[in-house]
Amino acid sequence: MTEMLTQIQNSKYNIVPLCELLDNLTDGTHYTPTYTEQGVKFISVTNIAENEIDFENTKYISEKEHNELVRRCKPEPNNILLTKIGSIGRAVVIPEPCPQFSIFVSVALLKANEKINPNYLCAYLNSRLALKQFERHLKGIGVPDLHLENIAQTQIIVPCIEEQVKLANCYMDAFVNRKTKLNTANKLIAKFERDVTLLFNLQGNEFNKLCFAVYLKDLDGVIDAKRYASMTTYTNKFKISDVCGIVDEKVNVSRFDKQIIDWIRIDDLPNQPLDIQEVRTQPANEVEGTFFEVQEGDILVARLGPTILNQKIVMVRTVERTTIASAEFLILRCKEGYNPEAVMAVLKTAYYRDLMYSHARGSTPSRYRLNREDMLKLPFPDIREHQDKIADDANNVREQVKAMRIQAEQEWQAAQAQFERELLGE
């Protein structure tokens, strides 16, 4: 941190505390409002990414409560939102036009004055130049909390307005380029999923029905529309049990003593993962509990409600040493004659996401779990005639998507680094 501050102070441009570049700095409401089914959008830290606001997955408050909140804190186009509790330091310029909304205390609102370009300031706040300063003020081991007075004293490098606009434009061009490439990669995945879905006619109930009926005999938990909407009549002769077995024997890692093992954790997987990208390698005696021992070709299916919806399904492609997996996976081991790659491609469709979620059990959505017996009873298409082509296509799509994502991230990181170098005079 000291090194970063020294670099900032040595910049050829002016150095100004953020408070001198703002007409106003505040944060959202400090109390939890009353949420409504419809109304005015309510933005919190979870709705803000770097350079983007998620206006779709928001909560809502009444117009009356919104009008009360904006007396103190009124977000307007070209203002900047900055996350300050939880995930700190994500900044975005409010676009124009945008829906009216209020913000929670986890988000700060910055109104730039004439000395600074909002797009440039947003890029700076998203850079390491600001993040390292923010991190200096975080204390303790609880939820990260960045106070307004600390934000106000952040040291900002301020070129002339013309240079600010130039740097901001280069930064945003790189961001848009990254987003475009990631969207193209996602479209490849979506097309492959559609092809698999159409090939096997994987069609569930329509979600836009005004109502649907559930027999009393089918109720086995809370009445949650998402849980039952996917239920349909199955005509498939095959079931998961005809295609896969599910490993049920757990091992206590203490049996491996000081042996070095690989550990696949459900929390280390991103949403909709392509592959297992992170494996924890450590002595077995540093890991406590019981786990599944996995082998090459096993399909790991997350069985908790939220992780089912996030499609955390991956395959163990290689095993270099003893490898264990979290007990919150169902470990599917394909029977002879079935290609694990093709089986996983079917399981990763939206149809199976909804089907597995509809058969999970629990008292609340966050506690839903898909048990072994219910998974084995799920229908499954006869993929044997097409599985080799599906597996080849799945591998090709995965490799293309990985390459596109890697290129997009490398170019974006290079643009961010160039932005910082320009300001530091390197």
C-alpha positions as CSV (number, residue, x, y, z in Angstrom):
1,M,0.0,0.0,0.0
2,T,2.8,2.4,0.9
3,E,4.4,1.6,-2.5
4,M,1.2,2.4,-4.3
5,L,0.7,5.7,-2.5
6,T,4.3,6.6,-3.4
7,Q,3.7,5.9,-7.0
8,I,0.5,8.0,-7.0
9,Q,2.3,10.9,-5.3
10,N,5.0,10.7,-8.0
11,S,2.5,11.1,-10.9
12,K,3.1,14.0,-13.2
13,Y,-0.6,15.0,-12.8
14,N,-2.3,16.7,-9.9
15,I,-3.2,14.7,-6.9
16,V,-6.5,15.7,-5.2
17,P,-8.6,14.1,-2.4
18,L,-11.8,12.8,-3.8
19,C,-13.9,15.2,-1.6
20,E,-12.6,18.1,-3.6
21,L,-14.0,16.6,-6.9
22,L,-17.5,16.0,-5.6
23,D,-20.6,18.1,-5.1
24,N,-22.1,15.5,-2.9
25,L,-21.1,12.2,-1.3
26,T,-23.7,10.1,0.6
27,D,-25.0,6.6,0.9
28,G,-28.3,4.8,0.8
29,T,-30.9,4.2,3.5
30,H,-29.5,2.8,6.7
31,Y,-32.7,0.9,7.5
32,T,-34.2,-2.1,5.7
33,P,-37.3,-0.8,3.8
34,T,-40.6,-2.6,3.4
35,Y,-40.3,-4.7,0.2
36,T,-43.2,-5.0,-2.2
37,E,-44.0,-7.3,-5.1
38,Q,-43.9,-4.3,-7.5
39,G,-43.0,-0.7,-7.4
40,V,-39.7,1.3,-7.5
41,K,-36.5,-0.7,-7.9
42,F,-34.2,-0.9,-4.8
43,I,-30.5,-1.3,-5.5
44,S,-28.0,-2.9,-3.1
45,V,-24.4,-4.1,-3.4
46,T,-25.5,-7.3,-5.1
47,N,-26.9,-5.4,-8.0
48,I,-23.7,-3.6,-8.9
49,A,-20.8,-5.0,-10.9
50,E,-17.8,-3.2,-12.3
51,N,-19.2,-0.7,-14.8
52,E,-22.7,-2.2,-14.7
53,I,-26.0,-2.1,-12.8
54,D,-28.3,-5.1,-12.7
55,F,-31.8,-3.6,-13.0
56,E,-33.5,-6.9,-13.6
57,N,-32.9,-8.9,-10.3
58,T,-33.8,-6.1,-7.9
59,K,-36.1,-5.9,-4.9
60,Y,-38.9,-3.3,-4.9
61,I,-40.3,-0.7,-2.6
62,S,-43.4,1.5,-2.7
63,E,-43.5,4.8,-4.5
64,K,-44.2,6.5,-1.2
65,E,-41.2,5.0,0.5
66,H,-39.0,5.8,-2.5
67,N,-40.1,9.5,-2.4
68,E,-39.0,9.6,1.3
69,L,-35.6,8.1,0.6
70,V,-34.7,10.3,-2.3
71,R,-35.0,13.4,-0.1
72,R,-31.6,12.5,1.3
73,C,-30.1,10.4,-1.5
74,K,-31.4,10.8,-5.0
75,P,-29.5,8.8,-7.7
76,E,-29.5,10.6,-11.1
77,P,-27.8,10.0,-14.5
78,N,-24.0,10.6,-14.6
79,N,-23.8,10.1,-10.8
80,I,-21.5,7.3,-9.7
81,L,-22.5,4.3,-7.5
82,L,-19.7,2.7,-5.4
83,T,-20.1,-0.4,-3.4
84,K,-18.9,0.1,0.2
85,I,-20.1,-2.9,2.3
86,G,-19.4,-6.5,1.5
87,S,-17.8,-6.4,-2.0
88,I,-16.1,-3.0,-1.9
89,G,-14.8,-0.8,-4.6
90,R,-17.1,-1.7,-7.6
91,A,-18.1,1.5,-9.4
92,V,-20.5,2.4,-12.1
93,V,-21.8,5.5,-13.8
94,I,-25.6,5.7,-13.7
95,P,-26.7,5.6,-17.4
96,E,-29.2,7.7,-19.1
97,P,-32.0,6.9,-19.5
98,C,-32.5,4.6,-16.5
99,P,-35.5,3.6,-14.3
100,Q,-35.9,5.5,-11.0
101,F,-34.5,3.7,-8.0
102,S,-33.3,4.0,-4.4
103,I,-30.2,2.6,-2.9
104,F,-29.2,0.7,0.3
105,V,-26.5,1.7,2.8
106,S,-24.1,-0.8,1.1
107,V,-23.9,1.7,-1.8
108,A,-22.4,5.2,-1.9
109,L,-23.6,7.9,-4.3
110,L,-21.0,10.3,-5.7
111,K,-22.0,13.5,-7.6
112,A,-18.9,14.7,-9.5
113,N,-18.3,18.4,-10.0
114,E,-16.9,20.2,-13.1
115,K,-13.3,19.3,-12.2
116,I,-13.6,15.7,-13.2
117,N,-15.3,13.6,-15.9
118,P,-17.6,11.0,-14.3
119,N,-16.5,8.2,-16.7
120,Y,-12.9,8.8,-15.9
121,L,-13.6,8.9,-12.1
122,C,-15.5,5.7,-12.4
123,A,-12.6,4.0,-14.2
124,Y,-10.2,5.3,-11.5
125,L,-12.4,4.0,-8.7
126,N,-12.4,0.6,-10.3
127,S,-8.6,0.5,-10.6
128,R,-6.0,-0.8,-8.2
129,L,-5.1,2.9,-7.6
130,A,-8.3,3.3,-5.6
131,L,-8.8,-0.3,-4.4
132,K,-5.5,-0.4,-2.6
133,Q,-6.4,2.8,-0.8
134,F,-9.9,1.4,0.1
135,E,-8.3,-1.8,1.5
136,R,-6.1,0.2,3.8
137,H,-9.2,1.3,5.8
138,L,-10.7,-2.1,6.3
139,K,-10.3,-3.5,9.8
140,G,-11.2,-6.7,11.6
141,I,-12.5,-10.0,10.2
142,G,-16.1,-9.1,9.8
143,V,-18.0,-7.9,6.7
144,P,-15.8,-5.3,4.8
145,D,-17.2,-1.8,5.5
146,L,-15.8,1.3,3.8
147,H,-16.8,4.5,5.6
148,L,-17.8,7.6,3.7
149,E,-15.0,9.7,5.4
150,N,-12.4,7.2,4.1
151,I,-13.9,7.3,0.6
152,A,-13.7,11.1,0.7
153,Q,-10.0,11.1,1.4
154,T,-9.1,8.7,-1.5
155,Q,-6.2,10.3,-3.5
156,I,-7.2,10.8,-7.1
157,I,-4.9,11.5,-10.0
158,V,-6.4,14.3,-12.0
159,P,-5.2,15.0,-15.6
160,C,-6.8,17.8,-17.7
161,I,-10.4,17.2,-18.8
162,E,-9.3,16.3,-22.3
163,E,-6.9,13.7,-21.1
164,Q,-9.6,12.3,-18.7
165,V,-12.0,11.9,-21.6
166,K,-9.4,10.1,-23.7
167,L,-8.4,7.7,-20.9
168,A,-12.0,7.0,-20.1
169,N,-12.9,6.3,-23.7
170,C,-10.0,3.8,-24.1
171,Y,-11.0,2.1,-20.8
172,M,-14.7,1.8,-21.8
173,D,-13.9,0.6,-25.3
174,A,-11.9,-2.2,-23.8
175,F,-14.7,-3.0,-21.3
176,V,-17.3,-3.2,-24.1
177,N,-14.9,-5.4,-26.2
178,R,-14.6,-7.8,-23.2
179,K,-18.4,-7.9,-22.7
180,T,-18.9,-8.6,-26.4
181,K,-16.6,-11.5,-26.5
182,L,-18.0,-13.0,-23.3
183,N,-21.5,-12.6,-24.7
184,T,-20.4,-14.4,-27.9
185,A,-19.0,-17.2,-25.8
186,N,-22.2,-17.5,-23.8
187,K,-24.2,-17.7,-27.0
188,L,-22.1,-20.7,-28.1
189,I,-23.0,-22.5,-24.9
190,A,-26.7,-21.5,-25.2
191,K,-26.9,-22.8,-28.8
192,F,-25.3,-26.1,-27.8
193,E,-27.8,-26.5,-25.0
194,R,-30.7,-25.8,-27.3
195,D,-29.4,-28.3,-29.8
196,V,-29.3,-31.0,-27.1
197,T,-32.7,-30.0,-25.8
198,L,-34.3,-30.2,-29.2
199,L,-32.6,-33.5,-30.1
200,F,-34.2,-35.3,-27.1
201,N,-37.3,-33.1,-26.9
202,L,-36.6,-32.1,-23.4
203,Q,-39.7,-30.0,-22.8
204,G,-41.2,-29.2,-19.4
205,N,-44.2,-27.3,-18.3
206,E,-44.6,-23.7,-19.5
207,F,-43.6,-21.3,-16.7
208,N,-45.9,-18.5,-17.9
209,K,-49.1,-20.4,-17.1
210,L,-51.5,-18.3,-15.0
211,C,-52.0,-21.3,-12.7
212,F,-51.3,-25.0,-12.4
213,A,-52.4,-27.9,-10.2
214,V,-50.4,-30.1,-7.9
215,Y,-51.9,-33.3,-6.5
216,L,-51.8,-33.6,-2.7
217,K,-49.8,-36.8,-3.1
218,D,-47.1,-34.8,-4.8
219,L,-46.7,-32.3,-2.0
220,D,-43.6,-33.1,0.1
221,G,-42.5,-29.7,1.5
222,V,-43.2,-26.0,1.3
223,I,-45.5,-24.9,-1.5
224,D,-43.0,-23.1,-3.8
225,A,-44.2,-22.4,-7.4
226,K,-40.6,-22.8,-8.8
227,R,-40.4,-26.2,-7.2
228,Y,-43.5,-27.7,-8.6
229,A,-43.8,-25.8,-12.0
230,S,-41.3,-28.2,-13.6
231,M,-43.2,-31.3,-12.7
232,T,-44.6,-33.1,-15.8
233,T,-45.6,-36.5,-17.0
234,Y,-42.7,-38.6,-18.1
235,T,-42.8,-40.9,-21.0
236,N,-39.2,-41.9,-21.0
237,K,-38.5,-45.6,-20.4
238,F,-35.0,-44.8,-19.2
239,K,-34.1,-43.3,-15.9
240,I,-30.9,-41.9,-14.4
241,S,-30.5,-45.3,-12.7
242,D,-30.2,-47.0,-16.1
243,V,-27.4,-44.7,-17.1
244,C,-25.5,-43.9,-13.9
245,G,-24.8,-45.2,-10.5
246,I,-24.4,-42.7,-7.6
247,V,-21.5,-43.2,-5.2
248,D,-22.9,-43.5,-1.7
249,E,-19.8,-44.5,0.3
250,K,-18.0,-41.7,2.0
251,V,-14.5,-41.8,3.4
252,N,-13.0,-40.1,6.4
253,V,-9.9,-38.3,5.1
254,S,-8.0,-39.2,8.4
255,R,-7.4,-42.6,6.8
256,F,-5.0,-40.9,4.3
257,D,-2.9,-39.4,7.2
258,K,-0.2,-37.0,5.8
259,Q,-0.7,-38.1,2.2
260,I,-1.1,-35.2,-0.3
261,I,-4.6,-35.2,-1.7
262,D,-6.7,-33.1,-4.1
263,W,-10.0,-31.6,-2.7
264,I,-12.8,-30.4,-5.0
265,R,-15.0,-27.9,-3.1
266,I,-18.4,-26.8,-4.2
267,D,-17.7,-23.2,-3.1
268,D,-14.7,-23.1,-5.4
269,L,-16.8,-23.6,-8.5
270,P,-18.2,-20.5,-10.3
271,N,-21.8,-20.5,-11.4
272,Q,-22.3,-22.5,-14.7
273,P,-18.7,-23.8,-14.6
274,L,-17.1,-25.2,-17.8
275,D,-14.6,-27.2,-15.8
276,I,-13.0,-27.8,-12.5
277,Q,-10.6,-24.9,-12.5
278,E,-9.6,-24.8,-8.8
279,V,-8.5,-27.8,-6.8
280,R,-7.1,-27.6,-3.3
281,T,-4.0,-29.7,-2.9
282,Q,-2.9,-30.3,0.7
283,P,-2.0,-32.9,3.3
284,A,-5.0,-35.1,4.2
285,N,-4.5,-34.5,7.9
286,E,-5.3,-30.8,7.4
287,V,-8.8,-31.6,6.2
288,E,-11.5,-32.8,8.6
289,G,-14.7,-34.7,7.8
290,T,-16.1,-37.3,5.4
291,F,-16.1,-36.9,1.7
292,F,-16.5,-38.8,-1.5
293,E,-13.5,-40.3,-3.2
294,V,-13.8,-39.6,-6.9
295,Q,-12.2,-41.0,-10.1
296,E,-11.7,-40.0,-13.7
297,G,-15.0,-39.6,-15.5
298,D,-17.2,-39.0,-12.5
299,I,-19.8,-36.3,-12.8
300,L,-20.2,-34.0,-9.8
301,V,-23.7,-32.7,-9.5
302,A,-24.4,-30.0,-6.8
303,R,-27.5,-31.0,-4.9
304,L,-28.3,-27.9,-2.8
305,G,-31.2,-25.8,-4.1
306,P,-29.2,-22.6,-4.9
307,T,-26.3,-24.6,-6.5
308,I,-28.8,-26.6,-8.6
309,L,-30.2,-23.3,-10.0
310,N,-26.6,-22.2,-10.7
311,Q,-25.9,-25.4,-12.5
312,K,-22.8,-26.4,-10.7
313,I,-22.2,-29.6,-12.6
314,V,-18.7,-30.7,-13.6
315,M,-16.7,-33.7,-14.6
316,V,-13.5,-35.1,-13.1
317,R,-11.4,-35.2,-16.3
318,T,-8.0,-36.2,-14.8
319,V,-6.9,-37.6,-11.4
320,E,-3.3,-37.1,-10.4
321,R,-3.6,-38.4,-6.9
322,T,-6.2,-39.3,-4.3
323,T,-9.1,-36.9,-5.0
324,I,-12.0,-36.1,-2.7
325,A,-15.2,-34.1,-3.3
326,S,-17.5,-32.2,-1.0
327,A,-20.4,-34.2,0.4
328,E,-22.8,-31.6,-1.1
329,F,-22.2,-33.2,-4.5
330,L,-24.0,-36.2,-5.9
331,I,-21.3,-38.3,-7.6
332,L,-22.6,-39.9,-10.8
333,R,-20.6,-42.7,-12.2
334,C,-21.7,-43.7,-15.7
335,K,-22.4,-47.3,-16.5
336,E,-20.6,-49.2,-19.3
337,G,-21.7,-48.0,-22.7
338,Y,-22.4,-44.4,-21.7
339,N,-20.1,-41.4,-22.4
340,P,-19.8,-39.2,-19.3
341,E,-19.3,-36.1,-21.5
342,A,-22.7,-36.7,-23.3
343,V,-24.5,-37.5,-20.0
344,M,-23.2,-34.3,-18.5
345,A,-24.3,-32.3,-21.5
346,V,-27.9,-33.4,-21.0
347,L,-27.8,-32.8,-17.3
348,K,-26.6,-29.2,-17.9
349,T,-29.7,-28.2,-19.9
350,A,-32.2,-25.9,-18.4
351,Y,-34.7,-28.7,-18.5
352,Y,-32.7,-30.8,-16.0
353,R,-31.8,-27.8,-13.9
354,D,-35.5,-27.2,-13.3
355,L,-36.3,-30.9,-13.0
356,M,-33.7,-31.5,-10.3
357,Y,-34.8,-28.4,-8.4
358,S,-38.4,-29.6,-8.5
359,H,-37.4,-32.8,-6.8
360,A,-35.2,-31.3,-4.1
361,R,-36.6,-31.5,-0.6
362,G,-36.4,-29.1,2.3
363,S,-38.2,-26.6,4.5
364,T,-37.0,-23.5,2.6
365,P,-35.5,-23.0,-0.9
366,S,-32.0,-22.4,0.7
367,R,-32.3,-25.8,2.4
368,Y,-33.5,-27.8,-0.6
369,R,-31.5,-30.9,-1.2
370,L,-31.8,-33.4,-4.0
371,N,-31.2,-36.8,-2.5
372,R,-29.7,-39.9,-4.1
373,E,-32.9,-41.8,-4.5
374,D,-34.8,-39.0,-6.1
375,M,-32.0,-38.3,-8.6
376,L,-31.9,-42.0,-9.6
377,K,-35.7,-41.9,-10.4
378,L,-35.5,-39.0,-12.8
379,P,-36.2,-39.8,-16.4
380,F,-33.3,-39.8,-18.9
381,P,-33.3,-40.0,-22.7
382,D,-31.7,-42.9,-24.6
383,I,-28.6,-41.0,-25.8
384,R,-26.6,-44.0,-27.1
385,E,-27.2,-43.3,-30.8
386,H,-26.1,-39.7,-30.5
387,Q,-23.7,-39.6,-27.6
388,D,-20.4,-39.7,-29.4
389,K,-21.4,-36.6,-31.5
390,I,-22.7,-34.9,-28.4
391,A,-19.5,-35.5,-26.6
392,D,-17.4,-34.2,-29.5
393,D,-19.6,-31.1,-29.8
394,A,-19.4,-30.5,-26.1
395,N,-15.6,-30.7,-26.1
396,N,-15.4,-28.4,-29.1
397,V,-17.7,-25.8,-27.6
398,R,-16.0,-25.9,-24.2
399,E,-12.5,-25.4,-25.8
400,Q,-13.8,-22.5,-27.9
401,V,-15.5,-20.8,-25.0
402,K,-12.5,-21.2,-22.7
403,A,-10.2,-19.7,-25.3
404,M,-12.6,-16.8,-25.9
405,R,-13.0,-16.1,-22.2
406,I,-9.2,-16.2,-21.6
407,Q,-8.6,-13.8,-24.5
408,A,-11.3,-11.5,-23.3
409,E,-9.9,-11.4,-19.7
410,Q,-6.3,-11.0,-20.9
411,E,-7.2,-8.0,-23.1
412,W,-9.3,-6.4,-20.4
413,Q,-6.5,-6.8,-17.8
414,A,-4.0,-5.3,-20.3
415,A,-6.3,-2.3,-20.8
416,Q,-6.6,-1.8,-17.0
417,A,-2.9,-2.0,-16.6
418,Q,-2.4,0.5,-19.4
419,F,-4.9,2.9,-17.8
420,E,-2.8,2.8,-14.6
421,R,0.5,3.1,-16.4
422,E,-0.7,6.2,-18.2
423,L,-1.5,7.9,-14.9
424,L,1.6,6.8,-13.0
425,G,3.8,7.9,-15.9
426,E,5.5,4.5,-16.4
